[in-house]
């Protein structure tokens, strides 16, 4: 570990988000992950991207709840991965939109999104979402979280997203 220290994270009540469905795509809650104070990781929701009719898992998406420097500058509030056979179907874009109500419920506005420099598919997704490109940023050599990233993933494109106001968020129930 470097001379820098990890960040302090806060415990947050992770609620039942209710159904998150867009046509044939359902975000199925896999787990609610509490804050990891020892490693400085914020609490998070982890979802599977599931075909509503088929039940096939097509990818995953996570929402990290907090405003640490690490989330804002490098990790991002939302992380996603789409399994190879399902890429090009806008699943990540639709999944991010499905999280808008939960994002607003947790007051995560703006939402900070990052992707590796050179990850053109994620860049396109974030731009289609309406996220604004802010900068390219590389982790300093003494960054305490660098050990969690391979060297080729330490330079990030940062985006800021202002999700729309939506009815039927967890706070409305």
N, C-alpha and C positions, 0 to 999 in steps of 0.2 A: 504494500500500500504506500502511496506517496505521502508527502508532507502535508497535503491538504486533507481535510477530514470529510467524512460523509455528512450528508445533510440530515437534519431533524425532520421527521415526517409525523403527521397527525393521524390519529385514529378517526375514522369516519364511519357512520352507519351506512352500510351498503344495503339498499332496499331491494325489494322484489320489483324488477322493472316492468312486469306484466308482459303481455304478448308484444313481440316486435316482429311484424310481418309486412312484407312488401311483395304482393303477388305470390310467386312460387318460392320466395326466399323467406326463411324464418331464422331469426337469431335465437338460438337456444342457450340459455344460461348454463354454463358448465360449473363455474364456481365463483364465489365471492372471496377474494384473497385479502386478508387483513394486512395492515401496514407491517412491514418488516423493519423494525427500528434498528436492528443491528447492522443491516446493509443500507439503510436509508431509502428503502423503496416504498412508495406510496401505496395505499390500498387500491384494489383493482377489481373489475368485473372481467370475466373471461367467457366468451360466447363461441359457440360453433355456428358456422354458416351452414344451414341445413336446407335441402330441397323440401318444401312443404309437403308435396305429394309423395315423393320417393323416400324421404327420410335419409337421403345420402348426405354425408358431411362433405362440404365443398371447400372449406377453409375455416379460418378462425379470426376473431377480432377481440381486442381488449380495450377497455376504457380504464385509464389510470386516474385516480381522483386525488388531486393535490396540485400545488403550484410551486414545487421545488425548482431550483435552478436547473437541476438535471433534466426534469421533465420539460421545462420550457425551452432549454437550449439544445438538448440532444436526443432524449428518448421520445418525447411527445406524449400527449394525453391519450392518443389512440394509436394502436399498432394493429396491423392486419397482415394476413397471409392467405392467398387463394391457392388451392391445390392445382397443380399443373393442368389436369384435364378440363378445368373449369375457368381458366384464365381467359380474358377477353370478353367476359359476360357482364362486366360492370358490377360484380358482386361486392367488391370492396367499396365502391362508390355508394351503392344502395345500402350497404351495411352501416357506413358512416352516417348517412342520412337517418337511418333507423335509430341511431344513438342520440340524435339531437335533443329529444325530450329529457333523456337521462342526463345529458351534459348540462342542460339548463337547470334541471333539478339540483344538481351539485354546484351550480354557479361557476362552471368552468368556461367562462366567456371572457376573453377569446380562448378558443381551443388552439393549442400549439401542436402541429403535426410536423414530423420529420421523415426524411427518407435518405438513404445513402445516395451520395453523389454518383450519378451514372445509372440509377435505377429509374429508367425512363417510364416504365409502366406505373410505378407509384407516383412519379411526377405528374403524369397525365391524369391519374385518379384525383390527386389533390387539386389540380387546376380545374378539372371538371366539377369538383365539389364546390368550387368558388373560393377556395382558400387562396390567400394572397402570398406570393413568394416574398420573403423578407431578406434572407441572406444565406450564404454558405459559410459554415462554421466548422473548424477542426478542433477536436479535443486537445488541450495542452498535454504535454508529456507527463506532467505530474497530476493529471486529473484522476481523482480517486475511483471513478467508475470505468476507466479505460480497460481494466482487466476483463470486463464483461463483453467487450467488443473486439472482434478480430481487427487487425490493423486496417484492412480495407473498408471497415465500417465505422471508422472514427471521424470521417468528414461527412457532415449532414447538410442537406438542404432544409431550411426552416420555412414553415408556412404558418400563417395565422388565419383561422376560420371563425367566422361569426355565424353560428348555426341559427336557423330561423326559429321564431317562437312557434311552438306547437301546442295544441290542446292535448288533453289526456296524457299528461306526464304523471309520474308517480306522486307528485305533490297534489294533483287534482283528485286523487282517489280517496 
